[in-house]
């Protein structure tokens, strides 16, 4: 009979009240060893003449093991090994059988199933004695979290868009749902983490988009709604959705109203969450016009975080043009904010806190009207939502004071204090180029009817591209009107709209800065109504041009056009 080295001459199991179970082992050479049983899963009694090894990891019964586990066992010098991995304790369905392994580790290259138990054992090559089998269970991944830092950019071919999402390794791919109206998401696409693009869309069409991460556990929750126009036009307006506050009225899709206004103006758009700005996915400085959606952020969720403030400062210093709308902006930054918040509010948003609501009466005033003689004068009066017009109740619209040489252009009807909207054009502290900021104390998405919301958006674009005082329209008959071209600035071609109150002989021509006519676009008698014409300027040098509208031989409209190359 083979001599056993680790044979027990005497096994004494000592049980002591109130203490752990101990086992004392008396060895053949006279030595003793004491083992604490509650710390041991198993132990070996080994024949010294047998070729057997000990398993080490994954430990027997271990859970949450990777799907490509690293198997390890005790090393015996000069030996090669054989590994067997199966899905059942009887080892009848062999999944991995590796032989002639010259180390004491083996990485399973085959991807195992998640949340599944596997059995494995090892033996020294060319022997018949396997170790006792151990088992482990692979991990069960959690569902991906809701994507919060994401952006949509136009695709290069004009028939799709690029998706950029900050994600973790737990996400294998993305589920992307699309909608033509932002309400019913009936189309689904998929994108992997290496090529986050969606194609095959209709050119020059705007889509509303939600994104969810996917992995072996399934599909996680969808993101907020963003929007993008499938176009190759590089002059898209950037929408930043920064309304994160979980109020009862926040449906996380208020980008719809902003996008609808831009769609009505034939302006292409792209969009991002404010987290994408602070994470560096989006640089505001890459975009000529930025719309910042703040809803009812207030102090509960930071209207502008410090990181967002830094991005906005850099953008405006470099000549950026921004429209900010929301309630409680001044309350958060100027009334309740830090010293740096106040400085940002005064120096870059160009306004000050005056009242928490018009006449300090919440839930009372929901109407605004234009003041002063600027491009905004034609807006007249309009209303924002009291909770019964499809968005949410704006109970605390900000009352602004001006800061520096900014100008108020809107006020609340019935409130003689301060302004509902402020604009500024000029240099910002530390700036290198003249920038523009327009800010309202109520959210744009709550303005109704939709035509007024569109008109306010159009006035921002006109202000951004031409300034407060484009030209004096006082002498132009109201029945004939030349609209600002769009896009402007533009590359290659632009659209020009005009309105005729009566049928008339109509002439439209383009002149350069020297007053010389470079192209006559139209000379014919036209009927009353709205008309549109395109100027294709691919062969013209970059620079400033003027569009002239003549009615029956008299100049009735002039617009400045900026051609970029």
C-alpha positions, 0 to 999 in steps of 0.5 A, a space after each residue: 500500500 502506498 505510503 501517505 505523507 499527509 495521512 492523519 495518525 490521529 484526528 482530533 476534532 475539538 469542539 469548544 463552546 463559544 469557539 470555532 471548530 478546530 481540527 488538529 492534524 498529527 503527521 507521520 513525522 511527529 509534527 502537528 497542524 491546527 486548521 480552523 474549519 469554518 475558513 476551509 471549503 475543502 482540503 486534500 489528503 494526497 498520495 506523494 506518489 500521485 501526480 495531482 494538483 490543487 485548483 486555486 481560482 476561480 474559487 469553488 462556488 465563486 460568483 460574478 466571474 467574467 465570461 472569459 475567466 482565467 483558470 489557475 491552479 497550483 504549479 508543479 515544476 516540470 509538468 504540463 497540464 490538461 484542463 476540462 471545462 463543462 456545463 454540467 457536473 458530470 462533464 458530459 458536454 465538454 465546452 473546453 478541453 485544452 491539453 499540453 499547457 506548460 503554465 499553471 494558468 489558462 484563459 478561456 477564449 470562448 465567451 461563456 454565457 452570462 449568469 451560468 454555472 460551469 464546472 472545471 478540473 485539471 490534471 497533470 498531462 498523461 496521468 489519469 487523476 483529475 482534481 476534484 471538480 470546482 464550479 463557478 457562476 459567470 456574472 449577470 450584467 446590470 441593465 445600462 443606465 440612461 444615457 445623459 451625455 449625448 449629441 447628434 451631428 449631421 452626417 456627411 452624406 446629408 442622409 443621416 446623422 452621427 451619434 456621440 454618447 459618453 458610455 461605459 464598457 457595460 454598453 455593447 450597442 445602442 438602440 436608436 428610435 426616431 420620430 418625425 414629430 417627437 411624439 410617436 417613435 415608430 422607427 428603430 435603428 441600431 448603432 455599435 459603440 465604434 460606429 455610432 451613425 444612422 443613415 438612410 434618412 430623407 435629406 433635409 428632413 428633421 428627426 426626433 431621436 431617443 437613445 438607449 444602451 444595450 448589453 447582454 442583460 437587455 435594453 436600458 432606459 431611453 434618453 431625453 429627446 434630441 433632434 437633428 436635420 439630415 443635411 450636409 449643411 454646415 451652418 446648422 443651429 445648435 440646440 442645447 437641452 439643459 432642462 434637467 430638473 425633475 419637475 412634474 411638468 418636465 417631459 424631457 422633450 421640450 426640444 420639440 418646440 424649438 426644433 419646430 420653430 427652426 423647421 418652419 424657418 427652414 433652418 437645419 439643426 443639431 442638438 446635444 444635452 448640456 452634459 455633452 458640453 461639460 464632458 467635451 463632446 460638444 464645443 460651443 465654439 464650433 457653432 455660429 448660433 446656439 439655443 440654450 433651453 433652461 426650462 425651470 432649472 433654478 437652484 434645484 438643479 443649477 441653471 448654469 453649472 460652473 463648467 457650463 459657465 466656462 463654456 459659455 464665456 469662451 463662446 461669447 468671447 469668441 463672437 458667439 451668438 446665443 439665445 437663452 430662455 427659461 424661468 428662474 435664471 436670475 433667481 438662481 444665478 444673481 439672487 441666490 448664486 455665488 460671487 462667480 455666479 453673479 459675475 457671470 450673470 452680469 457680465 455675460 448674460 448681461 442682466 440682473 435679478 429684479 423680481 422672482 415674478 412680475 410684481 412679485 406675484 407668482 402664477 399671475 402674469 403670462 403676457 409679454 409685449 415688445 418695447 423700444 424701436 428695434 427689430 423685435 418691434 414687430 412681434 407685438 404681444 404674446 403669451 406663455 403657458 399657464 399650464 393649460 396650453 400643452 407644456 407647463 405652468 410658468 409660475 415664476 418668470 424672471 423679471 430682469 434688470 439690464 447690466 451695462 449697455 444691454 437693452 430690454 426689448 420685452 416686458 410683462 403686461 401689467 408690470 412696470 418694473 424691469 424686463 421680460 427679455 434683454 439683448 446685448 451685442 458687443 465685446 464681452 470681458 476678455 473677448 476678442 470678437 463681438 458677440 451677441 446674447 438674447 435672454 428671456 425670463 420665460 421658456 421659449 417652449 411655453 410661448 403660444 401660439 406656435 406662430 409667435 414662438 416661430 416669430 420670436 425664434 426668427 427675430 433671434 436669428 435676425 438679431 444674431 446675423 444682422 444686429 438690432 438695427 438692420 435698417 430703417 423700415 419706416 419708409 417701406 410700405 407695409 404691404 411690400 416686404 423683403 425678408 432676411 435671406 436664410 441661411 445667412 451667412 451662407 455657402 453656395 446658395 440661399 433663399 430669399 422670401 418676399 411679400 407683395 400686398 398687391 400685384 406689381 412689377 417686381 425686380 430683385 437684384 444682388 449688388 456688391 459693396 461697391 454698388 455694382 449689380 452682380 446678378 439680376 434674379 427677377 424682373 417680372 410682374 407678380 401676383 400678390 402674396 408670398 414668394 421665394 427665390 434662390 440665389 445660387 452664388 457658387 461662382 461668386 467670391 466670398 464677401 458682403 452683398 445686398 439684395 434689393 427689392 424694387 416694386 414698380 421701379 422703386 426700392 422697397 427693401 434692402 437686405 445684407 447677405 454674407 457669402 462664406 467660402 
